[in-house]
Amino acid sequence: MEPRPAPTILLIHPGGLLPVAGGGAARAWALVDHLRASGTRVELVTTDHGDLNEALRARVDRLWLQPQTRTQMLQRTMAPPSLPLRLRKLVRNAITLAARLRRRLQPKPAAGAVCAFERQRNRALEELAGLAACRSRPLAAIATFVWMAPALDRMPPGTLRLLDTIDVQHPRRERAAAAGGCLDHLDLSREDEIRELTRADVLLAIQPEEKALLEQLLPDRPVCLVGHAVAIQPAAAPAADPPELLFVGQLYDPNVLGLRQFLGQVWPRLRARVPSCRLNVCGRVVEAFRGRRIDGVRWRGLVPDLGPFYERARIVVNPVPYGSGLKIKNVEALARGKCLVTTPAGVVGLADLPDGACHVVELAAMADRIAMLLADPAALAATEQAALAYCRDRFSAPVVYRDLLALLDAQRQPD
C-alpha cells in the first residue's frame, strides 16, 4: 500500500510575519515549523512583504501573496535595491508616513457605523485564500485573528475551518479603560464577535481562561487549547555585569503605558538602590519614546536577534497594567531560564504557574523586588531553574500542539 500523501494546511495570516516584531508572528512561525516537522505541508496566504517575500517562501511549502498595495508599489518604485540601504529605508519610511497621514485625513465614518471587525477586514486576502484553497484542497484552513474569519467562508467543502483567535476581542476595550489605557479602536460588541466566530468549525484558544470564555460564547463549537510553543534555551553564558534588565515589546498600548509607568515610578527608585544597573528596551515600543533620554536606559528598537539581550539580562521585566490572551514575550523569557518580574496583569494566561517560577508584584513593589533579586544570586538561580521546569511542562511543542494534531489526524481519517 502506498503511503498517503502529506496533508496540506492552509494558514491565512493578514501580514506582519517578517521581521518578527510581535507575539502574533512568533506564534504563527512556531505553528508552521511544528506542522512541517510533523510531516504536514503548509501553504501560507498573506500580504506582500516586499523584499522579505523570498524569506517567507523559504519557510513554507507554498506561498500565496496578496498583490501589492499602492504604498508597497511606490516603495518598490522609488526605493529600488540599487539605492544604498540607508537611503532606501529613509524613502520607504517617508512613503509609509505619507500613507498614514493620508488615511488620517480621510473622513471618518460616523460613530457606530462600522465596527472594528469591518475596518480590519481584507477582502482581497479573503479572495486569495479562497483561490488557494480551491487549488490546493487543504485538509484544514487556519485563519489568524477573528477579523480574518470571513476567509473561512470561501473554503471548499470538506476543509476543516479553524480560527486562531489569539485574543477574545470584545472585553479588551473596557479592560484598557479601567487601567487608564486606550484601545478605543476595538469598538465592537459581544454580538459582533460571536457572529464572526460562528464562521469557524473549531476555535483555537491561546490560554485556558479564554478557552472557557469561548466555550461560554459558543456552546455548540469545539474549542481547542493551543498555547505558544517555545524552544527551551537555558543561558549559555553568564549574565552581564554590571547588571542589565530587559524589556521587550511591540508598539501596543499596554506596553507603552506599562513602560512609561515603570520608567516614572520604578526606575528612579531602582537606580537609587542599584546605580550600576542598566535597562535595554527592545521592540517597536521605543517609537513611543523617541527623543527621551533617561540615565541607564538604552533604546535598542527592533533588533534582528533578541538572543544576545536575553543572554545578558539578569532580569526581564514586564510591567503591563492590563492585557488579555497570553504574553508570548513572558513565555519566551521563561523558556530562556530568565528571572521574570511582572505585574498580576502580566501573568494572565500562564495557567498553574508555580510559586517561584517568576515574581509577580504590583508596580509599587517592583523596585524593591528587583533590587532584592539583584543582591541575591541564589534567589535568581532558583527562579531561573523553576522557570525552565515550568516551560518544559507547559510550553514544549509536543504539549502545546498535541490536541491540535489529534484534531487534524481525526479529520484525515476516512469515515
Secondary structure per residue as TSV (DSSP state, phi and psi in degrees):
chain	resnum	aa	ss	phi	psi
A	1	M	-	360.0	130.0
A	2	E	-	-72.7	143.5
A	3	P	-	-65.7	146.3
A	4	R	-	-65.9	144.7
A	5	P	-	-64.0	153.8
A	6	A	-	-62.3	134.7
A	7	P	-	-68.1	153.8
A	8	T	E	-110.9	132.8
A	9	I	E	-112.6	131.3
A	10	L	E	-99.4	118.1
A	11	L	E	-103.2	123.6
A	12	I	E	-110.5	109.9
A	13	H	-	-128.6	131.2
A	14	P	-	-73.4	-2.5
A	15	G	S	134.3	-177.6
A	16	G	-	68.5	32.2
A	17	L	-	-85.2	-30.4
A	18	L	S	-138.6	138.6
A	19	P	S	-65.7	155.3
A	20	V	-	-72.0	107.1
A	21	A	-	-118.8	5.4
A	22	G	S	-164.9	175.3
A	23	G	H	-65.9	-33.1
A	24	G	H	-61.0	-44.9
A	25	A	H	-68.1	-42.4
A	26	A	H	-60.7	-40.7
A	27	R	H	-64.8	-43.4
A	28	A	H	-61.4	-44.0
A	29	W	H	-70.6	-34.7
A	30	A	H	-60.8	-41.7
A	31	L	H	-66.7	-46.5
A	32	V	H	-58.0	-48.3
A	33	D	H	-61.5	-40.0
A	34	H	H	-73.4	-39.3
A	35	L	H	-60.8	-45.0
A	36	R	H	-67.1	-37.9
A	37	A	H	-65.5	-25.5
A	38	S	T	-88.4	4.8
A	39	G	T	94.5	17.6
A	40	T	-	-104.3	137.4
A	41	R	E	-78.5	138.0
A	42	V	E	-121.7	121.6
A	43	E	E	-108.2	134.8
A	44	L	E	-112.1	128.5
A	45	V	E	-110.7	118.4
A	46	T	E	-153.9	178.1
A	47	T	E	-80.3	160.1
A	48	D	-	-61.8	127.8
A	49	H	-	-105.5	16.5
A	50	G	G	61.8	-126.7
A	51	D	G	-63.5	-14.5
A	52	L	G	-93.5	2.7
A	53	N	H	-60.4	-39.7
A	54	E	H	-65.7	-36.1
A	55	A	H	-65.9	-36.5
A	56	L	H	-63.3	-47.1
A	57	R	H	-60.2	-32.8
A	58	A	T	-71.6	-15.9
A	59	R	T	-103.5	-3.7
A	60	V	S	-131.8	171.7
A	61	D	S	-83.3	-27.3
A	62	R	E	-155.6	141.1
A	63	L	E	-118.2	128.9
A	64	W	E	-113.8	118.8
A	65	L	E	-111.3	130.3
A	66	Q	E	-67.1	136.4
A	67	P	-	-52.7	153.1
A	68	Q	-	-60.9	149.1
A	69	T	-	-79.3	168.5
A	70	R	H	-58.9	-39.3
A	71	T	H	-63.8	-43.9
A	72	Q	H	-64.7	-37.8
A	73	M	H	-64.4	-40.8
A	74	L	H	-64.0	-40.9
A	75	Q	H	-62.7	-41.9
A	76	R	H	-69.4	-36.1
A	77	T	H	-73.0	-44.8
A	78	M	H	-91.0	-12.4
A	79	A	S	-131.2	65.8
A	80	P	-	-69.8	163.0
A	81	P	T	-59.5	-20.3
A	82	S	T	-68.7	-20.7
A	83	L	S	-72.8	149.0
A	84	P	-	-56.4	145.4
A	85	L	H	-55.1	-44.6
A	86	R	H	-62.0	-42.9
A	87	L	H	-68.6	-37.8
A	88	R	H	-60.0	-43.4
A	89	K	H	-64.1	-39.9
A	90	L	H	-62.9	-43.1
A	91	V	H	-64.5	-44.7
A	92	R	H	-63.5	-41.6
A	93	N	H	-63.5	-39.2
A	94	A	H	-64.3	-40.8
A	95	I	H	-66.7	-41.1
A	96	T	H	-62.8	-44.8
A	97	L	H	-63.2	-38.7
A	98	A	H	-64.4	-39.2
A	99	A	H	-65.0	-41.8
A	100	R	H	-63.1	-41.5
A	101	L	H	-64.2	-40.2
A	102	R	H	-62.4	-41.5
A	103	R	H	-65.4	-38.3
A	104	R	H	-66.7	-31.8
A	105	L	H	-82.3	-12.8
A	106	Q	S	-68.4	144.0
A	107	P	-	-57.7	135.5
A	108	K	-	-90.6	144.2
A	109	P	-	-66.0	156.4
A	110	A	-	-59.4	148.4
A	111	A	T	-55.1	131.8
A	112	G	T	83.6	-6.9
A	113	A	T	-70.8	-39.2
A	114	V	S	-133.0	124.6
A	115	C	-	-83.9	170.8
A	116	A	H	-58.8	-37.6
A	117	F	H	-60.1	-43.4
A	118	E	H	-67.5	-37.7
A	119	R	H	-67.2	-31.7
A	120	Q	H	-83.8	-12.7
A	121	R	-	-61.6	149.0
A	122	N	-	-129.7	91.1
A	123	R	H	-65.3	-34.2
A	124	A	H	-64.3	-38.9
A	125	L	H	-69.9	-35.6
A	126	E	H	-60.7	-44.4
A	127	E	H	-63.7	-41.9
A	128	L	H	-63.6	-38.7
A	129	A	H	-61.7	-40.6
A	130	G	H	-63.3	-42.2
A	131	L	H	-63.1	-46.3
A	132	A	H	-59.9	-42.0
A	133	A	H	-67.3	-39.0
A	134	C	H	-65.4	-30.8
A	135	R	H	-85.5	-36.7
A	136	S	H	-95.6	-16.7
A	137	R	-	47.7	64.0
A	138	P	-	-71.3	153.9
A	139	L	S	-63.2	-41.3
A	140	A	E	-150.3	155.4
A	141	A	E	-124.2	134.2
A	142	I	E	-117.1	113.3
A	143	A	E	-93.4	135.0
A	144	T	E	-100.5	128.5
A	145	F	S	78.0	144.5
A	146	V	G	-67.1	-26.3
A	147	W	G	-74.7	-7.5
A	148	M	G	-94.3	3.1
A	149	A	G	-57.0	-35.9
A	150	P	G	-58.7	-22.8
A	151	A	G	-62.7	-27.2
A	152	L	G	-68.3	-24.2
A	153	D	G	-64.4	-19.9
A	154	R	G	-94.1	2.8
A	155	M	-	-75.7	143.4
A	156	P	-	-71.7	161.2
A	157	P	T	-57.2	142.1
A	158	G	T	93.6	-13.8
A	159	T	-	-86.1	125.8
A	160	L	E	-74.4	126.0
A	161	R	E	-101.2	114.9
A	162	L	E	-116.5	144.5
A	163	L	E	-122.1	115.7
A	164	D	E	-84.8	102.2
A	165	T	-	-71.1	-30.0
A	166	I	S	65.3	-58.4
A	167	D	S	-135.7	149.8
A	168	V	-	-81.6	121.0
A	169	Q	-	-83.6	-41.9
A	170	H	T	-64.7	-26.7
A	171	P	T	-81.2	-7.9
A	172	R	H	-68.1	-36.0
A	173	R	H	-64.4	-44.4
A	174	E	H	-67.3	-38.2
A	175	R	H	-62.7	-40.6
A	176	A	H	-62.7	-47.4
A	177	A	H	-61.4	-39.4
A	178	A	H	-64.9	-26.8
A	179	A	T	-97.3	4.8
A	180	G	T	85.9	12.2
A	181	G	-	-99.6	-171.5
A	182	C	-	-146.8	112.3
A	183	L	-	-126.2	48.9
A	184	D	T	-64.2	-19.4
A	185	H	T	-70.1	-14.0
A	186	L	-	-91.8	58.6
A	187	D	-	-89.6	83.6
A	188	L	-	-144.5	161.2
A	189	S	-	-108.5	168.4
A	190	R	H	-57.9	-42.1
A	191	E	H	-65.8	-38.9
A	192	D	H	-57.5	-46.1
A	193	E	H	-68.1	-43.0
A	194	I	H	-58.4	-41.5
A	195	R	H	-57.9	-42.0
A	196	E	H	-74.4	-38.9
A	197	L	H	-62.2	-30.4
A	198	T	T	-69.3	-9.0
A	199	R	T	-71.0	-20.1
A	200	A	-	-94.2	150.7
A	201	D	S	-79.5	-35.6
A	202	V	E	-137.6	138.7
A	203	L	E	-102.9	140.2
A	204	L	E	-105.2	127.0
A	205	A	E	-109.4	142.2
A	206	I	S	-87.3	-15.7
A	207	Q	S	-156.7	160.1
A	208	P	H	-60.2	-40.0
A	209	E	H	-62.0	-40.8
A	210	E	H	-74.2	-28.7
A	211	K	H	-60.1	-45.6
A	212	A	H	-64.0	-39.3
A	213	L	H	-66.4	-42.3
A	214	L	H	-64.5	-37.9
A	215	E	H	-65.2	-31.6
A	216	Q	H	-72.0	-39.9
A	217	L	H	-68.9	-40.6
A	218	L	-	-130.4	82.4
A	219	P	T	-62.2	-20.8
A	220	D	T	-93.7	3.1
A	221	R	S	-110.8	132.3
A	222	P	-	-67.9	142.6
A	223	V	E	-123.0	124.9
A	224	C	E	-107.2	127.8
A	225	L	E	-80.9	118.5
A	226	V	-	-134.1	99.6
A	227	G	-	-75.6	-145.7
A	228	H	-	-122.6	120.5
A	229	A	-	-84.6	139.0
A	230	V	-	-133.7	152.3
A	231	A	-	-81.5	134.4
A	232	I	-	-79.7	115.9
A	233	Q	-	-131.2	81.6
A	234	P	-	-58.5	148.3
A	235	A	-	-57.8	135.2
A	236	A	S	-93.5	-9.2
A	237	A	S	-142.6	156.4
A	238	P	-	-62.1	148.5
A	239	A	-	-66.4	163.8
A	240	A	-	-67.8	153.7
A	241	D	S	-138.7	118.6
A	242	P	S	-61.9	158.9
A	243	P	-	-65.4	140.4
A	244	E	E	-118.0	142.3
A	245	L	E	-108.3	160.6
A	246	L	E	-135.6	133.6
A	247	F	E	-124.0	130.8
A	248	V	E	-122.7	132.1
A	249	G	-	-169.9	145.9
A	250	Q	-	-84.3	175.6
A	251	L	S	-79.9	89.2
A	252	Y	-	-146.5	138.2
A	253	D	H	-51.5	-48.6
A	254	P	H	-63.5	-30.2
A	255	N	H	-67.8	-46.1
A	256	V	H	-63.0	-49.0
A	257	L	H	-64.0	-43.7
A	258	G	H	-64.7	-42.8
A	259	L	H	-67.1	-38.5
A	260	R	H	-61.9	-43.7
A	261	Q	H	-67.3	-38.3
A	262	F	I	-62.5	-46.1
A	263	L	I	-68.1	-31.4
A	264	G	I	-82.2	-36.7
A	265	Q	I	-108.1	-31.7
A	266	V	I	-99.2	-47.3
A	267	W	H	-58.9	-45.2
A	268	P	H	-61.1	-40.3
A	269	R	H	-68.6	-38.9
A	270	L	H	-67.4	-42.1
A	271	R	H	-66.9	-30.0
A	272	A	H	-65.9	-32.5
A	273	R	H	-89.6	-34.3
A	274	V	-	-130.1	79.2
A	275	P	T	-60.5	-24.1
A	276	S	T	-84.1	-9.7
A	277	C	-	-71.5	152.4
A	278	R	E	-127.6	157.1
A	279	L	E	-127.5	121.5
A	280	N	E	-96.1	129.8
A	281	V	E	-114.0	114.8
A	282	C	E	-114.8	147.1
A	283	G	S	107.9	173.2
A	284	R	G	-72.7	-5.3
A	285	V	G	-57.7	-25.9
A	286	V	G	-62.1	-22.3
A	287	E	G	-63.0	-23.3
A	288	A	G	-81.4	-5.7
A	289	F	G	-124.1	24.6
A	290	R	T	-59.0	134.4
A	291	G	T	88.0	-11.0
A	292	R	-	-84.0	131.1
A	293	R	-	-117.5	121.9
A	294	I	-	-130.8	129.1
A	295	D	T	-55.1	129.1
A	296	G	T	85.5	-6.6
A	297	V	E	-102.0	129.4
A	298	R	E	-116.3	118.3
A	299	W	E	-86.9	100.2
A	300	R	E	-88.1	-29.7
A	301	G	E	72.7	-154.5
A	302	L	S	-78.8	116.2
A	303	V	-	-110.7	150.0
A	304	P	S	-68.1	-23.7
A	305	D	-	-150.0	119.7
A	306	L	S	-79.6	-13.2
A	307	G	H	-49.4	-52.4
A	308	P	H	-60.9	-32.4
A	309	F	H	-72.9	-37.5
A	310	Y	H	-65.0	-41.8
A	311	E	H	-57.5	-42.2
A	312	R	H	-79.6	-21.5
A	313	A	E	-74.4	131.4
A	314	R	E	-77.9	-39.3
A	315	I	E	-138.3	139.5
A	316	V	E	-105.1	130.8
A	317	V	E	-112.2	144.6
A	318	N	E	-144.1	87.7
A	319	P	-	-90.3	33.2
A	320	V	-	-61.1	138.1
A	321	P	S	-87.2	-14.5
A	322	Y	-	-159.6	171.1
A	323	G	-	168.4	178.4
A	324	S	-	-148.9	-176.0
A	325	G	S	61.6	-135.1
A	326	L	-	-136.0	128.8
A	327	K	-	-79.4	98.4
A	328	I	H	-63.2	-32.3
A	329	K	H	-64.2	-30.3
A	330	N	H	-65.5	-44.9
A	331	V	H	-61.8	-42.0
A	332	E	H	-64.5	-38.8
A	333	A	H	-65.3	-44.7
A	334	L	H	-63.4	-38.2
A	335	A	H	-69.0	-18.3
A	336	R	T	-93.8	7.7
A	337	G	T	69.2	35.9
A	338	K	-	-100.4	147.5
A	339	C	E	-75.4	115.3
A	340	L	E	-101.1	128.3
A	341	V	E	-116.0	119.1
A	342	T	E	-144.5	176.4
A	343	T	-	-93.3	168.9
A	344	P	G	-56.4	-35.6
A	345	A	G	-66.9	-27.8
A	346	G	G	-70.3	-24.9
A	347	V	G	-98.1	7.5
A	348	V	T	-57.6	129.4
A	349	G	T	97.4	-16.3
A	350	L	-	-87.0	90.0
A	351	A	T	-72.0	143.3
A	352	D	T	52.2	41.6
A	353	L	-	-69.5	118.0
A	354	P	-	-75.8	155.6
A	355	D	T	-59.3	134.2
A	356	G	T	95.1	-10.9
A	357	A	S	-76.7	-24.0
A	358	C	S	-159.3	176.1
A	359	H	E	-114.9	117.2
A	360	V	E	-108.6	114.2
A	361	V	-	-141.0	155.3
A	362	E	-	-70.8	159.5
A	363	L	G	-56.8	-38.5
A	364	A	G	-62.6	-25.5
A	365	A	G	-101.3	2.1
A	366	M	H	-69.4	-40.0
A	367	A	H	-61.7	-45.2
A	368	D	H	-64.0	-40.4
A	369	R	H	-66.8	-43.0
A	370	I	H	-64.9	-43.3
A	371	A	H	-61.9	-41.0
A	372	M	H	-61.6	-44.4
A	373	L	H	-66.5	-39.9
A	374	L	H	-64.4	-27.3
A	375	A	T	-89.9	-1.9
A	376	D	-	-131.0	84.8
A	377	P	H	-56.9	-32.9
A	378	A	H	-66.2	-41.0
A	379	A	H	-65.5	-40.0
A	380	L	H	-60.9	-47.7
A	381	A	H	-62.2	-39.5
A	382	A	H	-64.5	-41.0
A	383	T	H	-64.4	-41.8
A	384	E	H	-60.8	-43.8
A	385	Q	H	-67.8	-39.3
A	386	A	H	-66.6	-36.4
A	387	A	H	-63.2	-45.2
A	388	L	H	-62.8	-43.3
A	389	A	H	-63.1	-41.6
A	390	Y	H	-61.9	-44.6
A	391	C	H	-67.2	-37.0
A	392	R	H	-60.8	-38.5
A	393	D	H	-74.8	-33.6
A	394	R	H	-110.2	-31.7
A	395	F	S	-124.9	16.8
A	396	S	S	-74.1	150.9
A	397	A	H	-57.7	-43.6
A	398	P	H	-60.0	-33.6
A	399	V	H	-74.1	-47.5
A	400	V	H	-63.4	-42.4
A	401	Y	T	-100.0	5.5
A	402	R	H	-56.2	-51.6
A	403	D	H	-69.4	-36.9
A	404	L	H	-65.6	-44.5
A	405	L	H	-65.0	-36.2
A	406	A	H	-64.3	-39.8
A	407	L	H	-63.0	-45.1
A	408	L	H	-66.8	-37.2
A	409	D	H	-66.1	-39.8
A	410	A	H	-63.3	-37.1
A	411	Q	H	-65.8	-29.4
A	412	R	H	-80.1	-24.3
A	413	Q	S	-69.5	139.2
A	414	P	-	-68.9	148.3
A	415	D	-	-65.5	360.0
